[in-house]
């Protein structure tokens, strides 16, 4: 090994993705994914030298997944060659419009945003704390999901609520998955053979957490998530949009506290709540094909809400030059992509069934036969985070 090697940690609400890579060349020495954390089926998949191994995580916790990563770095003899650590952080509020080198002040700011991202910022902080303890002699950089969306105009980010709520408490729409939305928009422009600055694109990052973004000339002008990652699309365990009056109504009818209701909307709703079966789209598609009514409903609602939101983003753009599917569901589920495009036929999408069925992880490309192009683009948040980390350290 030679050159600069950056370890990237991407701690999500139920997963940890990691990679040891060279930001300049994109070469990956080690990568992995710990998923379904907190569940009995938790596991970590490691990839290196063209091989793949999977380990069950008996405790299913973030700390256990991190221990597996460190053990693998030790086994490879590369732990000492880590020159920087880049961390994905979901919520940076209005303070961060760019990545930042992690200091005690930056950590305090990330903690202050925990109420805005209760499923994510605590996991991000846990990853930062564990990595700083394991790599105390190297710089650590936070790359914020919200930063990309700081270019949204006020008509997109302001809520119709009392002005003081915004000025005193920061109540506004922030947006998330910014690193992924920015990366796949640039990749799509290259695939289409057109300058990103000339394109009006809708990017759909679909996974356990999902969001859609209107990208105009490479800048975010609107997105589906809001103050927290709870707003917007139906997600794995998150409800997405609901009537704000739901809290008061349920508190009166059920006796639940506001915190309990919010927790249920974050952890017991979405695909899981609709299906009463699972939060994983792979399981739901299989169950729906087998006749499970709840699974069928969950899949249908997911697609319907996604198509409505994509159509709404066309208003923000004024002209739609392409739709991009990415993320775990977006890259792997031909069923979800086809169903969504059929609902969006009104906007000029014509799904190419053969191309769509053949688009699997690792293969980006066009999946429409005519009209407005739709593409599958494999996101690479780890490479983007590594490059942004190096840019911060070079300043």
KEMARMAR-556875 format. One record per residue (C-alpha): x, y, z. Coordinates in steps of 0.05 Angstrom, whole numbers. Example, Ala and Ser with C-alpha at 12.3 -4.5 7.8 and 13.67 -1.06 7.14 Angstrom:
<atoms>
{{246; -90; 156}}
{{273; -21; 143}}
</atoms>
This chain:
<atoms>
{{0; 0; 0}}
{{21; 71; -14}}
{{-9; 139; -14}}
{{-63; 168; 31}}
{{-114; 120; 59}}
{{-178; 145; 90}}
{{-225; 105; 133}}
{{-298; 124; 122}}
{{-353; 109; 172}}
{{-425; 115; 151}}
{{-468; 99; 211}}
{{-542; 97; 193}}
{{-604; 84; 233}}
{{-597; 8; 227}}
{{-531; -2; 191}}
{{-457; 16; 188}}
{{-422; 20; 122}}
{{-346; 28; 122}}
{{-290; 31; 73}}
{{-215; 40; 73}}
{{-198; 75; 8}}
{{-152; 121; -29}}
{{-190; 186; -43}}
{{-147; 204; -103}}
{{-152; 138; -141}}
{{-215; 110; -111}}
{{-179; 45; -97}}
{{-214; 6; -41}}
{{-172; -37; 6}}
{{-229; -60; 50}}
{{-304; -47; 53}}
{{-362; -74; 90}}
{{-434; -68; 113}}
{{-464; -84; 180}}
{{-539; -86; 172}}
{{-604; -100; 210}}
{{-569; -75; 272}}
{{-613; -83; 334}}
{{-647; -144; 304}}
{{-632; -218; 314}}
{{-611; -224; 241}}
{{-556; -172; 248}}
{{-493; -188; 208}}
{{-432; -156; 178}}
{{-407; -169; 108}}
{{-333; -156; 92}}
{{-304; -148; 22}}
{{-230; -148; 5}}
{{-185; -174; -50}}
{{-246; -195; -90}}
{{-271; -240; -34}}
{{-331; -234; 12}}
{{-343; -261; 82}}
{{-404; -253; 127}}
{{-405; -255; 203}}
{{-466; -259; 248}}
{{-468; -206; 302}}
{{-496; -240; 363}}
{{-509; -176; 401}}
{{-530; -138; 339}}
{{-500; -73; 365}}
{{-459; -17; 333}}
{{-400; -29; 380}}
{{-396; -102; 360}}
{{-396; -83; 286}}
{{-339; -33; 299}}
{{-299; -87; 335}}
{{-304; -132; 274}}
{{-278; -75; 230}}
{{-218; -62; 276}}
{{-202; -136; 279}}
{{-202; -139; 203}}
{{-156; -79; 198}}
{{-108; -111; 247}}
{{-110; -177; 209}}
{{-93; -141; 145}}
{{-37; -103; 180}}
{{-64; -36; 155}}
{{-92; -3; 218}}
{{-29; 39; 225}}
{{-36; 64; 153}}
{{-102; 100; 164}}
{{-85; 174; 153}}
{{-154; 204; 165}}
{{-225; 184; 184}}
{{-285; 213; 150}}
{{-353; 208; 184}}
{{-422; 215; 155}}
{{-464; 259; 201}}
{{-538; 265; 185}}
{{-558; 331; 216}}
{{-515; 393; 220}}
{{-571; 444; 225}}
{{-560; 512; 193}}
{{-490; 517; 222}}
{{-456; 471; 173}}
{{-459; 483; 98}}
{{-394; 445; 86}}
{{-354; 389; 119}}
{{-316; 406; 183}}
{{-255; 379; 220}}
{{-281; 348; 284}}
{{-265; 387; 347}}
{{-300; 389; 415}}
{{-340; 449; 390}}
{{-362; 411; 328}}
{{-382; 351; 371}}
{{-424; 397; 415}}
{{-459; 423; 353}}
{{-473; 353; 329}}
{{-501; 334; 397}}
{{-546; 396; 396}}
{{-578; 368; 332}}
{{-596; 301; 364}}
{{-668; 322; 376}}
{{-673; 336; 302}}
{{-647; 267; 281}}
{{-659; 220; 341}}
{{-647; 157; 300}}
{{-584; 181; 266}}
{{-541; 232; 302}}
{{-533; 188; 364}}
{{-507; 132; 318}}
{{-461; 182; 283}}
{{-434; 206; 350}}
{{-422; 134; 373}}
{{-382; 121; 310}}
{{-342; 185; 319}}
{{-326; 170; 392}}
{{-307; 98; 377}}
{{-263; 118; 319}}
{{-228; 175; 357}}
{{-211; 126; 412}}
{{-185; 75; 362}}
{{-148; 127; 319}}
{{-128; 183; 366}}
{{-69; 207; 325}}
{{-104; 221; 259}}
{{-152; 277; 239}}
{{-227; 264; 237}}
{{-276; 301; 192}}
{{-352; 305; 194}}
{{-389; 307; 127}}
{{-461; 329; 136}}
{{-522; 302; 99}}
{{-556; 369; 108}}
{{-500; 412; 78}}
{{-519; 399; 5}}
{{-589; 425; 17}}
{{-567; 493; 44}}
{{-576; 519; -27}}
{{-652; 510; -24}}
{{-691; 575; -32}}
{{-734; 599; 25}}
{{-798; 579; -11}}
{{-773; 507; -6}}
{{-744; 506; 64}}
{{-792; 550; 103}}
{{-853; 522; 139}}
{{-917; 563; 145}}
{{-909; 570; 221}}
{{-897; 630; 267}}
{{-835; 668; 248}}
{{-806; 661; 318}}
{{-805; 585; 312}}
{{-755; 593; 255}}
{{-714; 651; 283}}
{{-709; 624; 354}}
{{-713; 549; 345}}
{{-690; 535; 274}}
{{-756; 504; 253}}
{{-746; 496; 178}}
{{-735; 442; 126}}
{{-663; 417; 124}}
{{-663; 355; 79}}
{{-617; 294; 84}}
{{-579; 243; 42}}
{{-544; 303; 12}}
{{-478; 266; -1}}
{{-514; 213; -41}}
{{-559; 261; -79}}
{{-499; 303; -101}}
{{-457; 243; -121}}
{{-510; 208; -164}}
{{-531; 272; -198}}
{{-459; 282; -222}}
{{-454; 209; -243}}
{{-520; 213; -281}}
{{-496; 274; -319}}
{{-435; 235; -342}}
{{-478; 176; -363}}
{{-524; 222; -402}}
{{-464; 257; -434}}
{{-488; 326; -413}}
{{-459; 379; -367}}
{{-488; 375; -297}}
{{-498; 451; -298}}
{{-549; 443; -354}}
{{-591; 388; -323}}
{{-654; 388; -281}}
{{-655; 321; -245}}
{{-695; 285; -192}}
{{-654; 238; -150}}
{{-689; 184; -109}}
{{-647; 154; -53}}
{{-687; 94; -31}}
{{-669; 49; 28}}
{{-688; 40; 101}}
{{-687; 116; 99}}
{{-712; 147; 34}}
{{-714; 216; 4}}
{{-723; 251; -63}}
{{-685; 313; -85}}
{{-694; 364; -141}}
{{-625; 380; -167}}
{{-619; 440; -213}}
{{-551; 451; -244}}
{{-518; 409; -190}}
{{-552; 447; -133}}
{{-608; 423; -87}}
{{-670; 466; -96}}
{{-720; 421; -59}}
{{-723; 355; -23}}
{{-774; 310; 11}}
{{-744; 306; 81}}
{{-753; 366; 128}}
{{-736; 388; 198}}
{{-719; 316; 214}}
{{-710; 252; 173}}
{{-782; 233; 190}}
{{-816; 277; 138}}
{{-829; 255; 67}}
{{-832; 186; 37}}
{{-854; 121; 70}}
{{-791; 88; 97}}
{{-771; 23; 132}}
{{-797; 41; 201}}
{{-811; 115; 191}}
{{-880; 140; 173}}
{{-861; 197; 127}}
{{-914; 251; 121}}
{{-972; 249; 170}}
{{-1023; 301; 193}}
{{-989; 343; 247}}
{{-1055; 337; 286}}
{{-1041; 263; 295}}
{{-999; 276; 357}}
{{-1054; 313; 395}}
{{-1108; 265; 372}}
{{-1069; 202; 393}}
{{-1047; 233; 459}}
{{-1120; 245; 476}}
{{-1147; 179; 450}}
{{-1092; 131; 472}}
{{-1058; 166; 530}}
{{-991; 161; 496}}
{{-942; 218; 508}}
{{-916; 261; 451}}
{{-848; 228; 458}}
{{-879; 159; 453}}
{{-918; 178; 391}}
{{-857; 207; 358}}
{{-817; 145; 375}}
{{-871; 101; 344}}
{{-871; 143; 281}}
{{-796; 133; 276}}
{{-789; 60; 297}}
{{-855; 24; 288}}
{{-886; 56; 226}}
{{-870; 59; 152}}
{{-865; -8; 116}}
{{-864; -44; 183}}
{{-927; -10; 208}}
{{-966; -19; 143}}
{{-947; -92; 133}}
{{-945; -113; 206}}
{{-891; -160; 181}}
{{-823; -129; 164}}
{{-786; -64; 148}}
{{-742; -95; 94}}
{{-766; -87; 23}}
{{-735; -153; 2}}
{{-778; -191; 51}}
{{-840; -151; 34}}
{{-834; -162; -41}}
{{-828; -237; -30}}
{{-886; -238; 19}}
{{-929; -195; -28}}
{{-915; -244; -85}}
{{-939; -299; -39}}
{{-1005; -265; -25}}
{{-991; -229; 41}}
{{-1042; -171; 41}}
{{-1003; -127; 89}}
{{-939; -134; 50}}
{{-976; -117; -15}}
{{-1006; -55; 17}}
{{-938; -32; 43}}
{{-905; -40; -26}}
{{-963; -4; -60}}
{{-964; 54; -12}}
{{-888; 62; -18}}
{{-892; 66; -94}}
{{-952; 112; -94}}
{{-922; 162; -46}}
{{-855; 159; -83}}
{{-887; 174; -150}}
{{-928; 232; -122}}
{{-865; 262; -92}}
{{-824; 255; -155}}
{{-880; 290; -194}}
{{-880; 346; -143}}
{{-805; 357; -152}}
{{-818; 371; -225}}
{{-853; 434; -202}}
{{-790; 457; -166}}
{{-748; 445; -229}}
{{-795; 472; -282}}
{{-766; 420; -331}}
{{-749; 348; -318}}
{{-688; 320; -354}}
{{-682; 254; -316}}
{{-699; 211; -256}}
{{-645; 173; -217}}
{{-657; 112; -173}}
{{-604; 97; -121}}
{{-595; 68; -51}}
{{-608; -4; -29}}
{{-679; -7; -57}}
{{-667; 40; -116}}
{{-607; 0; -140}}
{{-635; -70; -127}}
{{-710; -71; -135}}
{{-732; -75; -208}}
{{-803; -84; -182}}
{{-804; -18; -145}}
{{-772; 19; -203}}
{{-820; -8; -255}}
{{-881; 5; -213}}
{{-859; 76; -199}}
{{-845; 91; -272}}
{{-912; 64; -293}}
{{-946; 112; -245}}
{{-903; 168; -274}}
{{-922; 155; -346}}
{{-960; 221; -343}}
{{-891; 256; -341}}
{{-866; 218; -402}}
{{-830; 158; -372}}
{{-831; 92; -412}}
{{-799; 35; -374}}
{{-754; -13; -412}}
{{-773; -78; -377}}
{{-712; -116; -401}}
{{-662; -61; -383}}
{{-696; -50; -316}}
{{-695; -124; -298}}
{{-621; -128; -316}}
{{-600; -68; -274}}
{{-570; -96; -211}}
{{-521; -69; -159}}
{{-456; -50; -192}}
{{-489; -35; -259}}
{{-511; 36; -271}}
{{-551; 52; -333}}
{{-613; 74; -370}}
{{-678; 36; -355}}
{{-727; 73; -400}}
{{-744; 60; -473}}
{{-762; 131; -491}}
{{-789; 197; -465}}
{{-756; 225; -403}}
{{-695; 183; -384}}
{{-693; 144; -318}}
{{-629; 113; -294}}
{{-602; 68; -240}}
{{-539; 100; -211}}
{{-499; 65; -157}}
{{-485; 113; -102}}
{{-416; 116; -70}}
{{-423; 158; -8}}
{{-359; 130; 20}}
{{-316; 155; -38}}
{{-351; 223; -35}}
{{-339; 228; 40}}
{{-266; 208; 32}}
{{-255; 262; -21}}
{{-290; 315; 20}}
{{-248; 295; 80}}
{{-184; 304; 41}}
{{-208; 372; 16}}
{{-220; 396; 86}}
{{-152; 373; 110}}
{{-117; 405; 50}}
{{-146; 474; 67}}
</atoms>
